Every structure is written in C-alpha cells, then in structure tokens.
Amino acid sequence: MTVTVAIDRIESTTTPYVTKSHGCFTEGRARLNATYLLGQLYAAQFYHTMRQKLPFTAILASGDYQQITDWRIQNSHRLGATLTPVQLVQQGTGEPLDPQHCWTG
C-alpha cells in the first residue's frame, strides 16, 4: 500500500490548520485533524533522528531508558518555547520537517 500526503501549507499558530491537503486530511474538516497530523509528523521525525543517533535496540533491551530521556531533553524539551515549531524540528533533528519519516520508520 502506498500512502501519499500532499500538504500545500501548514501554519503553526496556536490552532494550526491545513489549508489544502489530500488523503485523510481534507479541506473543511475540523482543525483538530491538522493538530494530530502535525504531532505525528514531528514525533516521527524526532523518533527517526533518535534511532540514528542512539543505540536504540540495545537501550530497549537493557530496560534503562535514561539515554532516550537525555536525548529528548537535549534535542527537544530544553529548546521548547524558545523556538518556533519549524525552528525546533530543524535544530532538534538537523533537517526541515519531512513527512516521509511518518512512513519510513
């Protein structure tokens, strides 16, 4: 199965919304859908980057998740409200928001 999502514009405001998209999130649907979409995009990209930077499988096998917690604090939580969402994902992952991470794992 191939999943294609085309987002023409996402605005990060207090209530983000997608002005035009194709697939599950279409024009006219509740703004809440875009919030879920943005959260999924951000989470997938941070997860992808974390798996590249840390010995993820070994950490999970050990049961000691401190390295994961430390990475998340360093690359996301400590930056928090000091950056816009666009800046946060760029600085925390080293690349602009890329929806491809949602489907590549």
N, C-alpha and C positions, 0 to 999 in steps of 0.2 A: 504494500500500500504506500502510495506517495502522498505526502501532505504538503500543500503549498499555502503559504500565508503571505499576502502582499499587503503591506501597510504603507499608505501614502503619506500619512502624517500622524505622529503621536505627540501630544503636548503634555509635558509634565507640569501640571499645576496641582492645586490641592485636590481637584477632581479631574484626573487625566481622562482623555477620551480619544477615540479613534474616529477621525472624520470620514474615512473611507477605507474599507478593507474587504477582503474576500475570504470565504471559508466560514468558520464558526462564528466569527465576529463581524456582523454586517451593520450597515448604516441603519439607524432607527432603533437599535436595541439599547437596553439600559446602559448607562455609563459604567456600571459596575463590571460589565464584561471586560472593558478595557483595563480596569484596575487589575483584574485577575490575569489578563494577558501580560501586562507589564510585569507583574510579580513573577510570573512563570518565566518570562524572558530573562529578567535579572537573575533569578535563582539558578536557572540552567547555566548561564554564563559564569557565575561565580563558582558553581559546582564543577564545571568543566576546567576552569583555571586551577582550582584547588586540587583536582585529581592529577593535573600535570605537575604541580609544584611539590606535592607531598606523596610519601609512600602510602597511598590511601588504603590499599588492600591490607598491608601489614598493620596499619593503625587499627582498622576494623577488627582484624583477627586478634590483636592484643587486648582489645577492650579498653585501652587507655586513649581517650579522645582529646587529650589536652592539646596536642599539636593542631588538631582541627579547630578547636576553640581559639587557640592563639592566632592561627592564620586568619580566622574570621574577624577577630578583634583588630588585627593589624591592617587588613585589607578592606574592611567594610565598616565595622562598628565604630572605630575610633574616628573615622572620617565623617560619618553620619551627616548631620545637618550643616556641616561646613561647606559642602559641595552640592551642586545640583545633581539630580539623578544621572544625567548624561556624564557629568564630570566624575561622579563616584564610580560608575561602571568602567569608565576609561582608566582611571587611576588604579582601581582595585584589581582589574583584570588585564590591563595593558592593551586593550583594544576597545573600539567603539561597540555599542550594543549590536549583537549579531544574532538574529533569530535562528540561525542554523543550529546553534547549540541546543535548542529545545528538542531537536530530532536526531542529534548525533550522539548525545550522552556524554 
